[in-house]
Amino acid sequence: MLSLIQNLRIGTKLAVASALGILLVAAMIAGQIVGNGNVRHSNESALAQQVLARDAVEATLALRSMQLSARDIRLASNPADLQKANDSLLERSRSFSDAVEAMLKLSRSLENRARMEELKRLLMVYLEGVHQLASIRSEAIAVTGGDAAARLAKFAEENARVTREITLPNAAKMDTLTNQIADFAKHRSEEEIAGAAQEMAASERLGIIIGACAMLVLIASWFMSFVTIARPISALTVAMNELAGGNFAVVLPGLGRKDEVGGVAGAVERFKVVSEQKARDEAEAKIRQDKVATEQRKAEMRKLADSFESARGRDRRYRLLGIDRAGGLRLGAHLDRGARPGAHHHGRCGVRGSVDQRAICGVGDRGAVVLDHRD
Protein backbone atom coordinates (compact mmCIF):
# COMPACT_ATOMS: atom_id res chain seq x y z
CA MET A 1 0.00 0.00 0.00
CA LEU A 2 2.81 2.38 0.93
CA SER A 3 4.70 1.57 -2.26
CA LEU A 4 1.56 2.23 -4.28
CA ILE A 5 1.18 5.62 -2.59
CA GLN A 6 4.88 6.38 -3.12
CA ASN A 7 4.58 5.71 -6.84
CA LEU A 8 1.76 8.23 -7.18
CA ARG A 9 2.73 11.61 -8.56
CA ILE A 10 3.05 14.38 -6.00
CA GLY A 11 0.33 16.33 -7.79
CA THR A 12 -1.94 13.29 -7.59
CA LYS A 13 -1.25 12.89 -3.87
CA LEU A 14 -2.02 16.54 -3.22
CA ALA A 15 -5.12 16.33 -5.41
CA VAL A 16 -6.38 13.25 -3.54
CA ALA A 17 -5.74 14.82 -0.14
CA SER A 18 -7.41 18.06 -1.24
CA ALA A 19 -10.36 16.17 -2.72
CA LEU A 20 -10.84 14.21 0.50
CA GLY A 21 -10.64 17.41 2.52
CA ILE A 22 -13.12 19.13 0.22
CA LEU A 23 -15.47 16.15 0.38
CA LEU A 24 -15.34 16.09 4.16
CA VAL A 25 -15.91 19.83 4.40
CA ALA A 26 -18.78 19.51 1.91
CA ALA A 27 -20.18 16.62 3.95
CA MET A 28 -19.89 18.72 7.09
CA ILE A 29 -21.68 21.62 5.43
CA ALA A 30 -24.31 19.28 3.98
CA GLY A 31 -24.76 17.65 7.38
CA GLN A 32 -25.24 21.03 8.98
CA ILE A 33 -27.70 22.07 6.29
CA VAL A 34 -29.66 18.82 6.54
CA GLY A 35 -29.58 18.85 10.31
CA ASN A 36 -30.67 22.47 10.49
CA GLY A 37 -33.38 21.75 7.95
CA ASN A 38 -34.67 18.81 9.97
CA VAL A 39 -34.56 20.81 13.18
CA ARG A 40 -36.31 23.70 11.49
CA HIS A 41 -38.95 21.35 10.06
CA SER A 42 -39.47 19.75 13.46
CA ASN A 43 -39.77 23.13 15.12
CA GLU A 44 -42.20 24.31 12.46
CA SER A 45 -44.24 21.13 12.87
CA ALA A 46 -44.21 21.51 16.65
CA LEU A 47 -45.29 25.13 16.30
CA ALA A 48 -48.02 24.13 13.86
CA GLN A 49 -49.25 21.47 16.27
CA GLN A 50 -49.25 24.01 19.07
CA VAL A 51 -51.27 26.41 16.92
CA LEU A 52 -53.56 23.54 15.97
CA ALA A 53 -54.08 22.69 19.64
CA ARG A 54 -54.83 26.34 20.31
CA ASP A 55 -57.37 26.37 17.46
CA ALA A 56 -58.92 23.22 18.89
CA VAL A 57 -59.29 24.98 22.22
CA GLU A 58 -60.85 27.96 20.45
CA ALA A 59 -63.22 25.61 18.65
CA THR A 60 -64.17 24.12 22.02
CA LEU A 61 -64.82 27.59 23.41
CA ALA A 62 -66.90 28.45 20.33
CA LEU A 63 -68.87 25.23 20.84
CA ARG A 64 -69.54 26.18 24.45
CA SER A 65 -70.70 29.59 23.31
CA MET A 66 -73.01 28.00 20.72
CA GLN A 67 -74.50 25.81 23.43
CA LEU A 68 -75.13 28.90 25.51
CA SER A 69 -76.74 30.59 22.52
CA ALA A 70 -78.92 27.51 21.96
CA ARG A 71 -79.99 27.66 25.59
CA ASP A 72 -80.81 31.35 25.21
CA ILE A 73 -82.93 30.49 22.17
CA ARG A 74 -84.87 27.87 24.14
CA LEU A 75 -85.40 30.29 26.98
CA ALA A 76 -86.16 33.44 24.92
CA SER A 77 -89.38 35.13 26.10
CA ASN A 78 -89.76 37.67 23.35
CA PRO A 79 -88.73 38.13 19.75
CA ALA A 80 -85.91 40.51 20.65
CA ASP A 81 -84.23 38.02 22.97
CA LEU A 82 -84.75 35.34 20.36
CA GLN A 83 -83.10 37.46 17.69
CA LYS A 84 -80.22 38.31 19.97
CA ALA A 85 -79.67 34.64 20.73
CA ASN A 86 -79.78 33.83 17.01
CA ASP A 87 -77.22 36.50 16.25
CA SER A 88 -74.93 35.20 18.99
CA LEU A 89 -75.34 31.69 17.66
CA LEU A 90 -74.40 32.79 14.15
CA GLU A 91 -71.30 34.62 15.40
CA ARG A 92 -70.16 31.66 17.50
CA SER A 93 -70.75 29.25 14.66
CA ARG A 94 -68.55 31.39 12.42
CA SER A 95 -65.80 31.35 15.03
CA PHE A 96 -66.13 27.59 15.28
CA SER A 97 -66.02 27.19 11.49
CA ASP A 98 -62.97 29.49 11.18
CA ALA A 99 -61.13 27.49 13.83
CA VAL A 100 -61.90 24.23 12.01
CA GLU A 101 -60.68 25.67 8.70
CA ALA A 102 -57.50 26.92 10.34
CA MET A 103 -56.91 23.46 11.77
CA LEU A 104 -57.43 21.88 8.35
CA LYS A 105 -54.75 24.14 6.89
CA LEU A 106 -52.22 23.19 9.55
CA SER A 107 -52.94 19.51 9.96
CA ARG A 108 -51.00 16.90 7.97
CA SER A 109 -52.43 13.90 9.75
CA LEU A 110 -55.18 12.07 7.87
CA GLU A 111 -56.69 10.93 11.14
CA ASN A 112 -56.91 14.43 12.48
CA ARG A 113 -58.19 15.81 9.21
CA ALA A 114 -60.95 13.22 9.26
CA ARG A 115 -61.95 14.48 12.71
CA MET A 116 -62.03 18.05 11.40
CA GLU A 117 -64.18 17.12 8.44
CA GLU A 118 -66.53 15.36 10.86
CA LEU A 119 -66.63 18.55 12.95
CA LYS A 120 -67.81 20.51 9.93
CA ARG A 121 -70.56 18.01 9.24
CA LEU A 122 -71.67 17.91 12.89
CA LEU A 123 -71.69 21.70 12.98
CA MET A 124 -74.20 21.80 10.14
CA VAL A 125 -76.38 19.23 11.89
CA TYR A 126 -76.13 21.12 15.15
CA LEU A 127 -77.03 24.45 13.56
CA GLU A 128 -79.99 22.83 11.85
CA GLY A 129 -81.22 21.54 15.19
CA VAL A 130 -80.75 24.94 16.82
CA HIS A 131 -82.67 26.54 13.96
CA GLN A 132 -85.50 24.12 14.64
CA LEU A 133 -85.38 25.18 18.27
CA ALA A 134 -85.51 28.82 17.21
CA SER A 135 -88.55 28.16 15.00
CA ILE A 136 -90.33 26.30 17.78
CA ARG A 137 -89.56 29.04 20.24
CA SER A 138 -90.70 31.71 17.82
CA GLU A 139 -94.04 29.93 17.36
CA ALA A 140 -94.37 29.44 21.10
CA ILE A 141 -93.83 33.15 21.73
CA ALA A 142 -96.56 33.98 19.23
CA VAL A 143 -99.12 31.55 20.74
CA THR A 144 -102.34 33.21 21.97
CA GLY A 145 -105.92 32.13 22.57
CA GLY A 146 -107.66 29.51 24.68
CA ASP A 147 -105.62 26.54 23.50
CA ALA A 148 -102.30 28.31 24.19
CA ALA A 149 -101.46 26.03 27.06
CA ALA A 150 -101.88 22.90 24.99
CA ARG A 151 -99.92 24.33 22.13
CA LEU A 152 -97.13 25.52 24.44
CA ALA A 153 -96.95 22.05 25.94
CA LYS A 154 -96.64 20.61 22.48
CA PHE A 155 -93.89 23.12 21.60
CA ALA A 156 -92.07 22.30 24.81
CA GLU A 157 -92.21 18.62 24.02
CA GLU A 158 -90.90 19.24 20.49
CA ASN A 159 -88.18 21.49 21.89
CA ALA A 160 -87.07 18.80 24.29
CA ARG A 161 -87.06 16.18 21.53
CA VAL A 162 -84.86 18.31 19.23
CA THR A 163 -82.55 19.11 22.09
CA ARG A 164 -82.35 15.50 23.15
CA GLU A 165 -81.98 14.01 19.69
CA ILE A 166 -80.05 16.63 17.77
CA THR A 167 -78.30 19.43 19.58
CA LEU A 168 -77.02 17.72 22.70
CA PRO A 169 -75.66 14.54 21.02
CA ASN A 170 -74.00 16.52 18.26
CA ALA A 171 -72.56 19.02 20.71
CA ALA A 172 -71.17 16.14 22.76
CA LYS A 173 -69.66 14.57 19.64
CA MET A 174 -68.10 17.90 18.59
CA ASP A 175 -66.72 18.39 22.08
CA THR A 176 -65.16 14.93 21.99
CA LEU A 177 -63.66 15.55 18.56
CA THR A 178 -62.18 18.91 19.53
CA ASN A 179 -60.67 17.36 22.64
CA GLN A 180 -59.21 14.53 20.55
CA ILE A 181 -57.81 17.03 18.07
CA ALA A 182 -56.27 19.11 20.85
CA ASP A 183 -54.79 16.06 22.56
CA PHE A 184 -53.45 14.75 19.27
CA ALA A 185 -51.91 18.14 18.47
CA LYS A 186 -50.31 18.37 21.91
CA HIS A 187 -48.91 14.87 21.60
CA ARG A 188 -47.57 15.57 18.12
CA SER A 189 -46.12 18.87 19.31
CA GLU A 190 -44.24 17.07 22.06
CA GLU A 191 -43.03 14.49 19.56
CA GLU A 192 -41.87 17.18 17.16
CA ILE A 193 -40.03 19.01 19.95
CA ALA A 194 -38.35 15.76 20.96
CA GLY A 195 -37.58 15.07 17.31
CA ALA A 196 -36.03 18.53 16.95
CA ALA A 197 -33.85 17.85 19.98
CA GLN A 198 -32.83 14.50 18.49
CA GLU A 199 -32.07 16.12 15.15
CA MET A 200 -29.92 18.71 16.87
CA ALA A 201 -28.04 16.00 18.76
CA ALA A 202 -27.66 13.92 15.58
CA SER A 203 -26.42 16.97 13.69
CA GLU A 204 -23.88 17.65 16.42
CA ARG A 205 -22.72 14.03 16.39
CA LEU A 206 -22.46 14.05 12.61
CA GLY A 207 -20.48 17.28 12.71
CA ILE A 208 -18.12 15.82 15.33
CA ILE A 209 -17.67 12.61 13.29
CA ILE A 210 -17.02 14.49 10.05
CA GLY A 211 -14.69 16.90 11.83
CA ALA A 212 -12.78 13.97 13.33
CA CYS A 213 -12.56 12.37 9.89
CA ALA A 214 -11.28 15.64 8.45
CA MET A 215 -8.64 15.80 11.18
CA LEU A 216 -7.62 12.20 10.46
CA VAL A 217 -7.40 12.96 6.74
CA LEU A 218 -5.24 16.02 7.42
CA ILE A 219 -2.99 14.03 9.77
CA ALA A 220 -2.73 11.20 7.25
CA SER A 221 -2.01 13.72 4.50
CA TRP A 222 0.74 15.29 6.60
CA PHE A 223 2.20 11.89 7.46
CA MET A 224 2.13 10.66 3.87
CA SER A 225 3.63 13.94 2.66
CA PHE A 226 6.40 13.61 5.23
CA VAL A 227 7.06 9.93 4.50
CA THR A 228 6.69 9.96 0.73
CA ILE A 229 7.81 13.49 -0.15
CA ALA A 230 9.73 15.41 2.53
CA ARG A 231 11.92 12.60 3.91
CA PRO A 232 12.89 11.16 0.48
CA ILE A 233 13.75 14.65 -0.79
CA SER A 234 15.89 15.29 2.32
CA ALA A 235 17.69 11.96 1.83
CA LEU A 236 18.12 12.74 -1.86
CA THR A 237 19.58 16.15 -0.96
CA VAL A 238 22.15 14.53 1.36
CA ALA A 239 23.10 12.04 -1.35
CA MET A 240 23.43 14.82 -3.94
CA ASN A 241 25.72 16.75 -1.59
CA GLU A 242 27.90 13.64 -1.23
CA LEU A 243 27.87 13.28 -5.00
CA ALA A 244 28.89 16.90 -5.35
CA GLY A 245 31.80 16.14 -3.00
CA GLY A 246 33.07 13.48 -5.42
CA ASN A 247 31.61 10.34 -3.82
CA PHE A 248 30.40 8.54 -6.92
CA ALA A 249 29.76 5.35 -4.94
CA VAL A 250 26.79 6.91 -3.13
CA VAL A 251 23.44 5.18 -3.69
CA LEU A 252 20.72 7.69 -4.49
CA PRO A 253 17.49 7.08 -2.57
CA GLY A 254 14.26 7.09 -4.55
CA LEU A 255 15.52 5.18 -7.57
CA GLY A 256 12.74 3.11 -9.08
CA ARG A 257 9.94 5.31 -7.81
CA LYS A 258 7.49 6.59 -10.39
CA ASP A 259 6.80 9.98 -8.88
CA GLU A 260 8.72 13.23 -9.12
CA VAL A 261 11.20 12.12 -6.46
CA GLY A 262 12.01 9.03 -8.55
CA GLY A 263 12.35 11.22 -11.62
CA VAL A 264 14.82 13.54 -9.89
CA ALA A 265 16.74 10.56 -8.49
CA GLY A 266 16.92 8.99 -11.96
CA ALA A 267 18.14 12.22 -13.51
CA VAL A 268 20.80 12.63 -10.80
CA GLU A 269 21.81 8.97 -11.26
CA ARG A 270 22.34 9.55 -14.98
CA PHE A 271 24.32 12.68 -14.16
CA LYS A 272 26.39 10.66 -11.68
CA VAL A 273 27.16 7.97 -14.26
CA VAL A 274 28.13 10.54 -16.88
CA SER A 275 30.22 12.51 -14.38
CA GLU A 276 31.93 9.37 -13.12
CA GLN A 277 32.77 8.29 -16.67
CA LYS A 278 34.01 11.76 -17.48
CA ALA A 279 36.16 11.84 -14.35
CA ARG A 280 37.54 8.39 -15.20
CA ASP A 281 38.34 9.50 -18.75
CA GLU A 282 39.99 12.66 -17.47
CA ALA A 283 42.04 10.66 -14.96
CA GLU A 284 43.17 8.21 -17.64
CA ALA A 285 44.04 11.08 -19.97
CA LYS A 286 46.05 12.73 -17.20
CA ILE A 287 47.86 9.46 -16.51
CA ARG A 288 48.74 9.17 -20.18
CA GLN A 289 49.90 12.79 -20.27
CA ASP A 290 52.00 12.27 -17.14
CA LYS A 291 53.52 9.11 -18.66
CA VAL A 292 54.37 10.95 -21.90
CA ALA A 293 55.82 13.84 -19.94
CA THR A 294 57.85 11.40 -17.82
CA GLU A 295 59.18 9.67 -20.95
CA GLN A 296 60.06 13.06 -22.44
CA ARG A 297 61.90 14.06 -19.29
CA LYS A 298 63.77 10.76 -19.26
CA ALA A 299 64.72 11.20 -22.94
CA GLU A 300 65.91 14.75 -22.25
CA MET A 301 67.90 13.55 -19.24
CA ARG A 302 69.51 10.78 -21.30
CA LYS A 303 70.28 13.27 -24.07
CA LEU A 304 71.70 15.67 -21.54
CA ALA A 305 73.77 12.89 -19.98
CA ASP A 306 75.04 11.80 -23.38
CA SER A 307 75.93 15.40 -24.22
CA PHE A 308 77.73 15.75 -20.91
CA GLU A 309 79.69 12.51 -21.38
CA SER A 310 80.58 13.55 -24.93
CA ALA A 311 81.81 16.91 -23.68
CA ARG A 312 83.91 15.23 -20.96
CA GLY A 313 85.44 12.86 -23.54
CA ARG A 314 86.38 15.75 -25.81
CA ASP A 315 87.95 17.63 -22.97
CA ARG A 316 89.99 14.51 -22.05
CA ARG A 317 91.22 14.10 -25.62
CA TYR A 318 92.07 17.81 -25.83
CA ARG A 319 94.16 17.56 -22.69
CA LEU A 320 95.92 14.48 -23.98
CA LEU A 321 96.64 16.19 -27.29
CA GLY A 322 97.87 19.33 -25.63
CA ILE A 323 95.27 21.39 -27.41
CA ASP A 324 93.67 24.11 -25.43
CA ARG A 325 90.01 24.92 -25.56
CA ALA A 326 90.66 27.76 -28.06
CA GLY A 327 92.25 25.32 -30.53
CA GLY A 328 95.97 26.31 -29.93
CA LEU A 329 98.83 23.74 -30.14
CA ARG A 330 101.04 22.84 -27.21
CA LEU A 331 104.25 20.97 -28.08
CA GLY A 332 105.95 18.53 -25.77
CA ALA A 333 109.57 18.30 -24.81
CA HIS A 334 110.15 15.71 -27.49
CA LEU A 335 109.59 18.35 -30.31
CA ASP A 336 112.50 20.65 -29.26
CA ARG A 337 114.55 19.79 -32.40
CA GLY A 338 112.18 21.63 -34.73
CA ALA A 339 111.18 18.64 -36.80
CA ARG A 340 107.64 18.49 -38.04
CA PRO A 341 105.83 15.88 -36.12
CA GLY A 342 104.02 14.67 -39.08
CA ALA A 343 107.20 14.18 -41.14
CA HIS A 344 109.25 12.70 -38.35
CA HIS A 345 106.69 10.09 -37.33
CA HIS A 346 104.90 9.60 -40.56
CA GLY A 347 105.60 5.96 -40.60
CA ARG A 348 104.42 5.48 -37.03
CA CYS A 349 101.11 7.38 -36.99
CA GLY A 350 98.44 6.80 -39.50
CA VAL A 351 96.05 4.21 -40.54
CA ARG A 352 98.77 1.84 -41.58
CA GLY A 353 100.09 1.21 -38.09
CA SER A 354 98.60 -1.19 -35.61
CA VAL A 355 96.88 -0.12 -32.50
CA ASP A 356 99.87 -0.75 -30.21
CA GLN A 357 102.23 0.97 -32.64
CA ARG A 358 100.17 4.12 -33.15
CA ALA A 359 100.24 7.17 -31.04
CA ILE A 360 97.25 9.06 -29.98
CA CYS A 361 95.92 11.05 -32.91
CA GLY A 362 93.79 14.09 -32.48
CA VAL A 363 92.33 16.68 -34.69
CA GLY A 364 92.38 20.30 -33.62
CA ASP A 365 90.37 23.21 -34.85
CA ARG A 366 93.31 24.47 -37.09
CA GLY A 367 94.70 21.28 -38.56
CA ALA A 368 95.68 17.69 -37.91
CA VAL A 369 98.59 16.84 -35.66
CA VAL A 370 99.97 13.34 -34.99
CA LEU A 371 102.17 12.80 -31.93
CA ASP A 372 104.21 9.79 -31.09
CA HIS A 373 104.35 9.02 -27.43
CA ARG A 374 107.53 6.95 -27.76
CA ASP A 375 110.05 9.82 -28.29
C-alpha positions in Angstrom: 0.0 0.0 0.0 2.8 2.4 0.9 4.7 1.6 -2.3 1.6 2.2 -4.3 1.2 5.6 -2.6 4.9 6.4 -3.1 4.6 5.7 -6.8 1.8 8.2 -7.2 2.7 11.6 -8.6 3.1 14.4 -6.0 0.3 16.3 -7.8 -1.9 13.3 -7.6 -1.2 12.9 -3.9 -2.0 16.5 -3.2 -5.1 16.3 -5.4 -6.4 13.3 -3.5 -5.7 14.8 -0.1 -7.4 18.1 -1.2 -10.4 16.2 -2.7 -10.8 14.2 0.5 -10.6 17.4 2.5 -13.1 19.1 0.2 -15.5 16.1 0.4 -15.3 16.1 4.2 -15.9 19.8 4.4 -18.8 19.5 1.9 -20.2 16.6 4.0 -19.9 18.7 7.1 -21.7 21.6 5.4 -24.3 19.3 4.0 -24.8 17.6 7.4 -25.2 21.0 9.0 -27.7 22.1 6.3 -29.7 18.8 6.5 -29.6 18.8 10.3 -30.7 22.5 10.5 -33.4 21.7 8.0 -34.7 18.8 10.0 -34.6 20.8 13.2 -36.3 23.7 11.5 -39.0 21.4 10.1 -39.5 19.7 13.5 -39.8 23.1 15.1 -42.2 24.3 12.5 -44.2 21.1 12.9 -44.2 21.5 16.6 -45.3 25.1 16.3 -48.0 24.1 13.9 -49.3 21.5 16.3 -49.3 24.0 19.1 -51.3 26.4 16.9 -53.6 23.5 16.0 -54.1 22.7 19.6 -54.8 26.3 20.3 -57.4 26.4 17.5 -58.9 23.2 18.9 -59.3 25.0 22.2 -60.8 28.0 20.5 -63.2 25.6 18.6 -64.2 24.1 22.0 -64.8 27.6 23.4 -66.9 28.5 20.3 -68.9 25.2 20.8 -69.5 26.2 24.5 -70.7 29.6 23.3 -73.0 28.0 20.7 -74.5 25.8 23.4 -75.1 28.9 25.5 -76.7 30.6 22.5 -78.9 27.5 22.0 -80.0 27.7 25.6 -80.8 31.4 25.2 -82.9 30.5 22.2 -84.9 27.9 24.1 -85.4 30.3 27.0 -86.2 33.4 24.9 -89.4 35.1 26.1 -89.8 37.7 23.3 -88.7 38.1 19.7 -85.9 40.5 20.7 -84.2 38.0 23.0 -84.7 35.3 20.4 -83.1 37.5 17.7 -80.2 38.3 20.0 -79.7 34.6 20.7 -79.8 33.8 17.0 -77.2 36.5 16.2 -74.9 35.2 19.0 -75.3 31.7 17.7 -74.4 32.8 14.1 -71.3 34.6 15.4 -70.2 31.7 17.5 -70.7 29.2 14.7 -68.5 31.4 12.4 -65.8 31.4 15.0 -66.1 27.6 15.3 -66.0 27.2 11.5 -63.0 29.5 11.2 -61.1 27.5 13.8 -61.9 24.2 12.0 -60.7 25.7 8.7 -57.5 26.9 10.3 -56.9 23.5 11.8 -57.4 21.9 8.4 -54.7 24.1 6.9 -52.2 23.2 9.6 -52.9 19.5 10.0 -51.0 16.9 8.0 -52.4 13.9 9.8 -55.2 12.1 7.9 -56.7 10.9 11.1 -56.9 14.4 12.5 -58.2 15.8 9.2 -60.9 13.2 9.3 -62.0 14.5 12.7 -62.0 18.0 11.4 -64.2 17.1 8.4 -66.5 15.4 10.9 -66.6 18.6 12.9 -67.8 20.5 9.9 -70.6 18.0 9.2 -71.7 17.9 12.9 -71.7 21.7 13.0 -74.2 21.8 10.1 -76.4 19.2 11.9 -76.1 21.1 15.1 -77.0 24.4 13.6 -80.0 22.8 11.8 -81.2 21.5 15.2 -80.7 24.9 16.8 -82.7 26.5 14.0 -85.5 24.1 14.6 -85.4 25.2 18.3 -85.5 28.8 17.2 -88.6 28.2 15.0 -90.3 26.3 17.8 -89.6 29.0 20.2 -90.7 31.7 17.8 -94.0 29.9 17.4 -94.4 29.4 21.1 -93.8 33.1 21.7 -96.6 34.0 19.2 -99.1 31.6 20.7 -102.3 33.2 22.0 -105.9 32.1 22.6 -107.7 29.5 24.7 -105.6 26.5 23.5 -102.3 28.3 24.2 -101.5 26.0 27.1 -101.9 22.9 25.0 -99.9 24.3 22.1 -97.1 25.5 24.4 -96.9 22.0 25.9 -96.6 20.6 22.5 -93.9 23.1 21.6 -92.1 22.3 24.8 -92.2 18.6 24.0 -90.9 19.2 20.5 -88.2 21.5 21.9 -87.1 18.8 24.3 -87.1 16.2 21.5 -84.9 18.3 19.2 -82.6 19.1 22.1 -82.3 15.5 23.2 -82.0 14.0 19.7 -80.0 16.6 17.8 -78.3 19.4 19.6 -77.0 17.7 22.7 -75.7 14.5 21.0 -74.0 16.5 18.3 -72.6 19.0 20.7 -71.2 16.1 22.8 -69.7 14.6 19.6 -68.1 17.9 18.6 -66.7 18.4 22.1 -65.2 14.9 22.0 -63.7 15.6 18.6 -62.2 18.9 19.5 -60.7 17.4 22.6 -59.2 14.5 20.5 -57.8 17.0 18.1 -56.3 19.1 20.8 -54.8 16.1 22.6 -53.5 14.7 19.3 -51.9 18.1 18.5 -50.3 18.4 21.9 -48.9 14.9 21.6 -47.6 15.6 18.1 -46.1 18.9 19.3 -44.2 17.1 22.1 -43.0 14.5 19.6 -41.9 17.2 17.2 -40.0 19.0 19.9 -38.4 15.8 21.0 -37.6 15.1 17.3 -36.0 18.5 16.9 -33.8 17.8 20.0 -32.8 14.5 18.5 -32.1 16.1 15.1 -29.9 18.7 16.9 -28.0 16.0 18.8 -27.7 13.9 15.6 -26.4 17.0 13.7 -23.9 17.6 16.4 -22.7 14.0 16.4 -22.5 14.1 12.6 -20.5 17.3 12.7 -18.1 15.8 15.3 -17.7 12.6 13.3 -17.0 14.5 10.1 -14.7 16.9 11.8 -12.8 14.0 13.3 -12.6 12.4 9.9 -11.3 15.6 8.5 -8.6 15.8 11.2 -7.6 12.2 10.5 -7.4 13.0 6.7 -5.2 16.0 7.4 -3.0 14.0 9.8 -2.7 11.2 7.2 -2.0 13.7 4.5 0.7 15.3 6.6 2.2 11.9 7.5 2.1 10.7 3.9 3.6 13.9 2.7 6.4 13.6 5.2 7.1 9.9 4.5 6.7 10.0 0.7 7.8 13.5 -0.1 9.7 15.4 2.5 11.9 12.6 3.9 12.9 11.2 0.5 13.7 14.6 -0.8 15.9 15.3 2.3 17.7 12.0 1.8 18.1 12.7 -1.9 19.6 16.1 -1.0 22.1 14.5 1.4 23.1 12.0 -1.3 23.4 14.8 -3.9 25.7 16.8 -1.6 27.9 13.6 -1.2 27.9 13.3 -5.0 28.9 16.9 -5.3 31.8 16.1 -3.0 33.1 13.5 -5.4 31.6 10.3 -3.8 30.4 8.5 -6.9 29.8 5.3 -4.9 26.8 6.9 -3.1 23.4 5.2 -3.7 20.7 7.7 -4.5 17.5 7.1 -2.6 14.3 7.1 -4.5 15.5 5.2 -7.6 12.7 3.1 -9.1 9.9 5.3 -7.8 7.5 6.6 -10.4 6.8 10.0 -8.9 8.7 13.2 -9.1 11.2 12.1 -6.5 12.0 9.0 -8.5 12.3 11.2 -11.6 14.8 13.5 -9.9 16.7 10.6 -8.5 16.9 9.0 -12.0 18.1 12.2 -13.5 20.8 12.6 -10.8 21.8 9.0 -11.3 22.3 9.6 -15.0 24.3 12.7 -14.2 26.4 10.7 -11.7 27.2 8.0 -14.3 28.1 10.5 -16.9 30.2 12.5 -14.4 31.9 9.4 -13.1 32.8 8.3 -16.7 34.0 11.8 -17.5 36.2 11.8 -14.4 37.5 8.4 -15.2 38.3 9.5 -18.8 40.0 12.7 -17.5 42.0 10.7 -15.0 43.2 8.2 -17.6 44.0 11.1 -20.0 46.1 12.7 -17.2 47.9 9.5 -16.5 48.7 9.2 -20.2 49.9 12.8 -20.3 52.0 12.3 -17.1 53.5 9.1 -18.7 54.4 11.0 -21.9 55.8 13.8 -19.9 57.9 11.4 -17.8 59.2 9.7 -20.9 60.1 13.1 -22.4 61.9 14.1 -19.3 63.8 10.8 -19.3 64.7 11.2 -22.9 65.9 14.7 -22.3 67.9 13.6 -19.2 69.5 10.8 -21.3 70.3 13.3 -24.1 71.7 15.7 -21.5 73.8 12.9 -20.0 75.0 11.8 -23.4 75.9 15.4 -24.2 77.7 15.7 -20.9 79.7 12.5 -21.4 80.6 13.5 -24.9 81.8 16.9 -23.7 83.9 15.2 -21.0 85.4 12.9 -23.5 86.4 15.7 -25.8 87.9 17.6 -23.0 90.0 14.5 -22.0 91.2 14.1 -25.6 92.1 17.8 -25.8 94.2 17.6 -22.7 95.9 14.5 -24.0 96.6 16.2 -27.3 97.9 19.3 -25.6 95.3 21.4 -27.4 93.7 24.1 -25.4 90.0 24.9 -25.6 90.7 27.8 -28.1 92.2 25.3 -30.5 96.0 26.3 -29.9 98.8 23.7 -30.1 101.0 22.8 -27.2 104.2 21.0 -28.1 106.0 18.5 -25.8 109.6 18.3 -24.8 110.2 15.7 -27.5 109.6 18.4 -30.3 112.5 20.7 -29.3 114.6 19.8 -32.4 112.2 21.6 -34.7 111.2 18.6 -36.8 107.6 18.5 -38.0 105.8 15.9 -36.1 104.0 14.7 -39.1 107.2 14.2 -41.1 109.3 12.7 -38.4 106.7 10.1 -37.3 104.9 9.6 -40.6 105.6 6.0 -40.6 104.4 5.5 -37.0 101.1 7.4 -37.0 98.4 6.8 -39.5 96.1 4.2 -40.5 98.8 1.8 -41.6 100.1 1.2 -38.1 98.6 -1.2 -35.6 96.9 -0.1 -32.5 99.9 -0.7 -30.2 102.2 1.0 -32.6 100.2 4.1 -33.1 100.2 7.2 -31.0 97.2 9.1 -30.0 95.9 11.1 -32.9 93.8 14.1 -32.5 92.3 16.7 -34.7 92.4 20.3 -33.6 90.4 23.2 -34.8 93.3 24.5 -37.1 94.7 21.3 -38.6 95.7 17.7 -37.9 98.6 16.8 -35.7 100.0 13.3 -35.0 102.2 12.8 -31.9 104.2 9.8 -31.1 104.3 9.0 -27.4 107.5 6.9 -27.8 110.1 9.8 -28.3 
